[in-house]
Amino acid sequence: MKQNRETAARGSSQAGPIGGEPVRFTRMGVVETLSLGFTYMSPLGAIAALLPLGLTTAGPPSTWWLVIAAAGQLIVALVFGEIVSQYPITGGIYPWARRLWGKRYAWLAAWIYLCALIVTITSFTQFSIPYVGSLFGFHPSNTQGFLIVIGLLLLALALNMAGTKTLGAVARIGFYAELVGVIGYGLYLLFFKRNNSFAVFFDAMGTGGGAPYTQTFLLAALTGLFLFYGFEACGDVAEEVERPGRSIPRAMILTVVCGLVSAGMAFVGFILASPDLQAIVDGKITTDPISAILDSAVGPAGTKIFLAIALTAFISCVMSLEAALSRLVFAFARDRMLPGSKYLATLSKAATPRTAMLFACAAPVVLSIVVLIAPDSLPRFTAFAVCGIYLCFHMVTFAALRMRLKGWRPAGDWNLGRAGLAVNVIALAWGVTAMVILTRPGSSDLGFLDRWIVVAGLVVVVGSGLLYMAIARPWGKSDAPAGDALEVAAEMRAARARSATSVVDAA
C-alpha cells in the first residue's frame, strides 16, 4: 500500500525529491543525534541569554523554571518518542501531524513551526552579539551587531552545506563545548567561588515592585520555557539516523535530561558565585553580567576561555537550528505543500537539501534587518517564537490524543504501552498551561499592542497561514498519505506477527 511504501522508504535509508529516484542518506548515530538536539537546545546559549532576564525579572527563584519546564517537556518528549518510532520521517512536526490527523491540519502546524523556527534562529543569533563583543574586547554597535549575526548565519550555512557527516561532527563538538562550559564552569564556581548561600533561591531580592510574587514568578517563565525545546530536532533528521525507531526517542529524552542537569549546574554556579548579585537583580549590570561574574571568579583569561566556548556553542546551535528548519522545508516541499516546492525539495549529490538550507539561512537574514531597524522588537520576536513552538508541539500531542481515543496504539519499536494515554493527556495539559502563561498580557504601563504582542504575533501567523490555505489549497497538491496512524499500526503489528511465526516455523 502507498502509506507502507512511504513509511518503509522514508523511515529507512531511502528518500528522494518529488518525482526523483530514491537516494541514500548518510547516517548519524545516537550520539550525533543527541548532540544535534542538545546543541539546538543549547543550555550554554540559554544561560547567556536567559540568566540575566530571569534574575532581573524574578530574582534567583526564577531558576526553578528550569525544573518546571524540563519536567513538562520530558513528558512531551515521551509522546513524541512514540510517534517518531512509528513514523521516523524527515521533517518532524509536519509528517507527524499529517499522519496523525490530515493534510490541512499538518500544513497549519508546519506553517506555525516554520515561522517560529525562523524567529528562533534570528533571536538566538542576536543573543550572541554581546558575547562576541566581550570575547574580542569591544562594544558592538547596531551595525556591527548585524554583521556578527550575518557572519554567524553564513558560517552555520557553510557547515550544513558540507554534509551530514560534518553536521554530526560539529554537533558533537558543540555538545562537548556545552558540557565543558556549563558543567565545568558551573561546578568550579559552585565548589570554589561561592559568594552567596543556597537561600537566595528562595529570595526574590526586591523584584516585582510590590506585586504578588506569584505574578512576578510567572513573568520569568521564559527562563525555562525558552530553553527546553530543541529535542524535537532529533526527529527532524530521522531519515539520516541509524535505527531511528529506537535511537531518536532515547536521544529526545536524553536531550531534556542532559539539558536540565547542565543548565541547572550552571545557573546555580553562576548565581552563587556572583560577587554583587543584588546589582544584577536590580539591572545595574546590563551589558554582560556573565562576564562580570567570571572576571571576579576566574580572571580575564578564564573569562576569555569561557567566551570562546560560548561562541562555539552559539555556532553549533545556529547550525542545528538551520538544519532543523531546512529539513522541515524539505519535507514540506517534498509533498508539494510550498510555493517553489520543485526547487526546495531537491537534494544534492551528498543527499542534503541544499536549496532548503539556503532558505533556512536567508529568512533569518531578512528578519535580522527588521531587528537592525527596530532593536526593541527582539524581545517580542522571542516571546512569539517560544509560544509558536509550543503551539505546534501541542497540535501534535492533541492529534495523538485524538487518534488514541479512536483506538490507536503506537506500534513503533519504542512505546509506553498502557501508560501512553495518561502520559499524552498530561503532556497536552502541560502545553496548554505553558501557552496560557506565555500569552498573558504584559504590564498595564505598556500600550495595547505591546501588552498582547504574543497573541498578536500568533494571530498574524495563523491568519496568514489560513489565508494562504484558502487561496492556494496546498494540501490538494500532495498525494502523501495522511491520517493513517491506526491502519499503519495494525499493519506493523501484523508484520511482526508474521515474522515471529516464520521464525517459529523455521525453528
ZAMARGU-4260 file (C-alpha; in steps of 0.2 Angstrom, whole numbers, plus 5000, padded with zeros to 4 digits):
<rodrens>
0) 5000/5000/5000 | 5006/5018/4997 | 5007/5023/5015 | 5018/5007/5019 | 5029/5011/5004
5) 5032/5029/5011 | 5035/5023/5029 | 5047/5010/5023 | 5056/5022/5011 | 5057/5037/5022
10) 5059/5028/5038 | 5074/5018/5031 | 5088/5024/5020 | 5078/5028/5005 | 5071/5046/5002
15) 5070/5057/4987 | 5064/5073/4979 | 5047/5075/4971 | 5047/5063/4956 | 5065/5058/4958
20) 5075/5042/4961 | 5077/5037/4979 | 5094/5042/4987 | 5104/5035/5001 | 5106/5047/5016
25) 5122/5047/5026 | 5119/5041/5043 | 5121/5048/5060 | 5122/5038/5076 | 5113/5041/5093
30) 5127/5052/5099 | 5127/5063/5084 | 5108/5063/5086 | 5108/5068/5104 | 5122/5081/5100
35) 5110/5089/5087 | 5096/5090/5099 | 5107/5096/5113 | 5115/5110/5104 | 5099/5115/5096
40) 5093/5117/5114 | 5110/5125/5119 | 5110/5126/5138 | 5125/5137/5137 | 5117/5149/5125
45) 5102/5149/5135 | 5112/5154/5151 | 5120/5168/5142 | 5103/5174/5135 | 5091/5170/5150
50) 5101/5171/5166 | 5101/5190/5166 | 5082/5190/5161 | 5077/5178/5175 | 5087/5187/5188
55) 5080/5205/5184 | 5063/5199/5182 | 5060/5187/5197 | 5077/5186/5206 | 5086/5169/5209
60) 5070/5159/5212 | 5067/5161/5193 | 5080/5146/5192 | 5065/5135/5197 | 5058/5137/5180
65) 5071/5126/5173 | 5065/5111/5184 | 5046/5115/5179 | 5049/5117/5161 | 5061/5101/5160
70) 5048/5091/5169 | 5034/5096/5157 | 5044/5094/5141 | 5051/5077/5146 | 5033/5071/5146
75) 5031/5079/5129 | 5047/5070/5123 | 5039/5053/5128 | 5024/5056/5117 | 5035/5062/5103
80) 5046/5047/5105 | 5031/5035/5102 | 5026/5045/5086 | 5043/5046/5079 | 5046/5027/5082
85) 5031/5023/5071 | 5035/5037/5059 | 5054/5040/5058 | 5051/5053/5043 | 5061/5068/5040
90) 5053/5084/5045 | 5046/5080/5062 | 5031/5091/5067 | 5024/5091/5049 | 5024/5072/5044
95) 5019/5068/5062 | 5004/5079/5061 | 4999/5074/5044 | 5000/5055/5048 | 4990/5058/5065
100) 4977/5069/5058 | 4977/5075/5040 | 4985/5087/5027 | 4976/5103/5031 | 4980/5101/5050
105) 4998/5097/5046 | 5000/5111/5034 | 4995/5124/5048 | 5005/5116/5061 | 5021/5116/5050
110) 5017/5134/5044 | 5017/5139/5063 | 5033/5129/5066 | 5042/5136/5051 | 5038/5154/5056
115) 5043/5151/5074 | 5060/5142/5069 | 5064/5157/5058 | 5061/5169/5073 | 5071/5157/5085
120) 5086/5157/5074 | 5085/5176/5072 | 5083/5179/5091 | 5097/5167/5096 | 5110/5175/5084
125) 5105/5192/5091 | 5109/5185/5109 | 5127/5181/5103 | 5131/5199/5100 | 5137/5205/5117
130) 5147/5189/5120 | 5156/5190/5103 | 5160/5208/5108 | 5166/5203/5125 | 5177/5190/5118
135) 5186/5202/5106 | 5186/5217/5118 | 5173/5229/5110 | 5155/5235/5112 | 5146/5231/5096
140) 5136/5245/5088 | 5120/5241/5080 | 5128/5239/5063 | 5142/5228/5070 | 5130/5218/5079
145) 5121/5215/5062 | 5137/5210/5054 | 5140/5197/5068 | 5123/5190/5065 | 5126/5188/5046
150) 5143/5180/5049 | 5136/5168/5061 | 5121/5163/5049 | 5133/5161/5034 | 5145/5150/5044
155) 5131/5139/5050 | 5125/5138/5032 | 5143/5133/5026 | 5144/5119/5039 | 5127/5112/5034
160) 5131/5113/5016 | 5147/5102/5020 | 5135/5087/5023 | 5128/5076/5036 | 5144/5069/5042
165) 5150/5087/5045 | 5133/5091/5053 | 5135/5077/5065 | 5154/5081/5069 | 5151/5099/5073
170) 5136/5095/5083 | 5146/5083/5093 | 5160/5097/5096 | 5146/5109/5101 | 5139/5096/5113
175) 5156/5094/5121 | 5159/5113/5122 | 5142/5115/5130 | 5146/5102/5143 | 5163/5110/5147
180) 5156/5127/5148 | 5140/5124/5158 | 5145/5109/5169 | 5164/5113/5171 | 5162/5131/5175
185) 5146/5128/5184 | 5154/5115/5196 | 5170/5126/5198 | 5160/5141/5203 | 5149/5131/5215
190) 5163/5122/5224 | 5177/5135/5224 | 5170/5153/5221 | 5154/5153/5231 | 5149/5171/5237
195) 5131/5168/5241 | 5121/5155/5251 | 5108/5142/5243 | 5094/5153/5252 | 5095/5165/5238
200) 5085/5153/5228 | 5070/5157/5239 | 5073/5176/5240 | 5065/5187/5227 | 5078/5201/5232
205) 5065/5215/5229 | 5059/5210/5212 | 5041/5213/5207 | 5039/5230/5214 | 5027/5225/5227
210) 5016/5215/5216 | 5011/5197/5222 | 5026/5186/5219 | 5016/5173/5210 | 5013/5186/5197
215) 5031/5191/5196 | 5037/5172/5195 | 5026/5169/5181 | 5034/5184/5171 | 5050/5174/5172
220) 5043/5159/5164 | 5053/5162/5148 | 5069/5157/5158 | 5064/5139/5157 | 5051/5139/5143
225) 5064/5146/5130 | 5077/5133/5135 | 5068/5116/5134 | 5063/5114/5116 | 5075/5108/5103
230) 5074/5090/5107 | 5062/5088/5093 | 5076/5092/5081 | 5082/5074/5084 | 5067/5068/5074
235) 5068/5082/5061 | 5083/5072/5053 | 5075/5055/5056 | 5080/5048/5039 | 5098/5052/5042
240) 5099/5042/5058 | 5104/5024/5062 | 5089/5014/5068 | 5078/5029/5071 | 5064/5020/5079
245) 5074/5016/5094 | 5088/5029/5093 | 5078/5045/5092 | 5066/5043/5107 | 5081/5039/5118
250) 5090/5054/5111 | 5075/5066/5114 | 5074/5060/5132 | 5092/5062/5135 | 5092/5079/5127
255) 5080/5085/5140 | 5088/5077/5155 | 5106/5082/5150 | 5099/5100/5147 | 5092/5101/5164
260) 5107/5094/5173 | 5119/5105/5164 | 5109/5121/5164 | 5104/5119/5182 | 5123/5117/5187
265) 5127/5132/5178 | 5113/5143/5184 | 5117/5138/5202 | 5135/5140/5200 | 5134/5157/5192
270) 5121/5164/5204 | 5131/5158/5220 | 5147/5165/5213 | 5141/5182/5209 | 5150/5195/5220
275) 5136/5208/5218 | 5120/5198/5215 | 5109/5212/5220 | 5117/5224/5207 | 5112/5211/5193
280) 5095/5209/5200 | 5092/5227/5201 | 5098/5229/5182 | 5113/5239/5186 | 5125/5227/5177
285) 5116/5226/5160 | 5130/5224/5146 | 5136/5206/5151 | 5133/5200/5169 | 5140/5183/5165
290) 5157/5190/5161 | 5156/5201/5176 | 5154/5186/5187 | 5168/5176/5178 | 5180/5191/5179
295) 5179/5191/5198 | 5180/5172/5199 | 5192/5166/5186 | 5200/5182/5180 | 5202/5189/5162
300) 5210/5173/5155 | 5197/5161/5162 | 5183/5173/5156 | 5190/5173/5138 | 5191/5154/5138
305) 5173/5153/5143 | 5168/5166/5130 | 5177/5156/5117 | 5167/5140/5122 | 5151/5150/5122
310) 5154/5156/5104 | 5157/5138/5099 | 5141/5133/5107 | 5132/5148/5098 | 5139/5142/5081
315) 5134/5124/5084 | 5116/5129/5090 | 5113/5140/5075 | 5119/5126/5064 | 5107/5114/5072
320) 5093/5126/5071 | 5096/5129/5052 | 5097/5110/5050 | 5080/5108/5058 | 5072/5122/5048
325) 5080/5115/5031 | 5073/5098/5035 | 5056/5104/5039 | 5056/5115/5022 | 5062/5100/5013
330) 5048/5088/5020 | 5035/5101/5017 | 5041/5104/4999 | 5043/5085/4995 | 5024/5084/4997
335) 5021/5099/4986 | 5015/5110/5000 | 5025/5126/4997 | 5027/5138/4983 | 5043/5133/4974
340) 5042/5115/4980 | 5051/5108/4965 | 5067/5118/4970 | 5065/5117/4989 | 5063/5098/4988
345) 5079/5095/4978 | 5094/5085/4985 | 5112/5087/4982 | 5123/5073/4977 | 5128/5071/4995
350) 5109/5069/4999 | 5107/5086/5008 | 5093/5098/5004 | 5104/5112/4999 | 5090/5124/4992
355) 5081/5122/5008 | 5097/5126/5018 | 5098/5142/5008 | 5081/5147/5013 | 5085/5142/5031
360) 5099/5155/5031 | 5091/5168/5020 | 5074/5170/5030 | 5083/5174/5047 | 5094/5187/5037
365) 5079/5196/5032 | 5071/5196/5049 | 5088/5202/5056 | 5086/5218/5045 | 5070/5221/5054
370) 5079/5219/5071 | 5093/5231/5065 | 5080/5244/5060 | 5069/5241/5076 | 5081/5234/5090
375) 5067/5235/5103 | 5057/5222/5093 | 5069/5207/5098 | 5060/5203/5115 | 5043/5202/5106
380) 5050/5191/5092 | 5057/5179/5106 | 5041/5178/5115 | 5032/5174/5099 | 5044/5161/5094
385) 5043/5151/5111 | 5024/5152/5110 | 5023/5147/5092 | 5034/5132/5095 | 5024/5127/5110
390) 5008/5129/5100 | 5013/5117/5085 | 5021/5105/5098 | 5004/5103/5106 | 4995/5102/5090
395) 5004/5086/5088 | 5000/5080/5106 | 4982/5084/5103 | 4982/5075/5086 | 4990/5060/5095
400) 4977/5060/5109 | 4963/5061/5096 | 4970/5046/5087 | 4972/5037/5104 | 4954/5039/5108
405) 4950/5031/5091 | 4959/5016/5096 | 4977/5020/5091 | 4991/5011/5100 | 5008/5016/5094
410) 5017/5002/5085 | 5035/5008/5084 | 5050/4999/5092 | 5048/5011/5106 | 5032/5014/5115
415) 5024/5017/5133 | 5012/5003/5132 | 4996/5006/5143 | 5004/5022/5151 | 5003/5031/5134
420) 4986/5038/5135 | 4989/5045/5153 | 5006/5052/5148 | 4998/5060/5132 | 4984/5069/5142
425) 4997/5076/5155 | 5008/5082/5140 | 4993/5091/5132 | 4988/5099/5149 | 5006/5105/5152
430) 5006/5113/5134 | 4990/5122/5137 | 4996/5128/5154 | 5013/5134/5146 | 5004/5143/5132
435) 4992/5152/5144 | 5007/5158/5154 | 5016/5164/5138 | 5001/5173/5131 | 4997/5183/5147
440) 4997/5202/5144 | 5012/5212/5149 | 5012/5227/5161 | 4997/5239/5161 | 5010/5253/5158
445) 5013/5246/5140 | 5002/5250/5125 | 4989/5238/5120 | 4999/5230/5106 | 5015/5228/5117
450) 5004/5220/5131 | 4997/5207/5119 | 5011/5205/5107 | 5012/5186/5108 | 4994/5184/5104
455) 4995/5197/5090 | 5010/5188/5083 | 5001/5171/5084 | 4985/5179/5075 | 4996/5186/5061
460) 5005/5169/5058 | 4989/5158/5060 | 4979/5171/5050 | 4991/5172/5035 | 4993/5153/5035
465) 4974/5151/5034 | 4973/5164/5021 | 4986/5155/5010 | 4977/5139/5013 | 4961/5146/5007
470) 4968/5154/4991 | 4981/5141/4986 | 4974/5125/4994 | 4991/5117/4995 | 4985/5101/5003
475) 4977/5096/4987 | 4993/5096/4978 | 5000/5082/4989 | 4997/5063/4987 | 5007/5059/5003
480) 4997/5048/5015 | 4988/5056/5029 | 4978/5051/5044 | 4983/5033/5043 | 4990/5030/5061
485) 4978/5017/5065 | 4980/5007/5049 | 4999/5008/5049 | 5000/5002/5067 | 4989/4987/5063
490) 4999/4983/5048 | 5015/4984/5058 | 5009/4973/5071 | 5003/4960/5058 | 5020/4961/5050
495) 5028/4957/5067 | 5016/4943/5070 | 5020/4935/5053 | 5039/4937/5056 | 5038/4929/5073
500) 5028/4915/5065 | 5041/4912/5051 | 5054/4911/5064 | 5045/4898/5074 | 5041/4888/5058
505) 5059/4889/5053 | 5065/4883/5070
</rodrens>
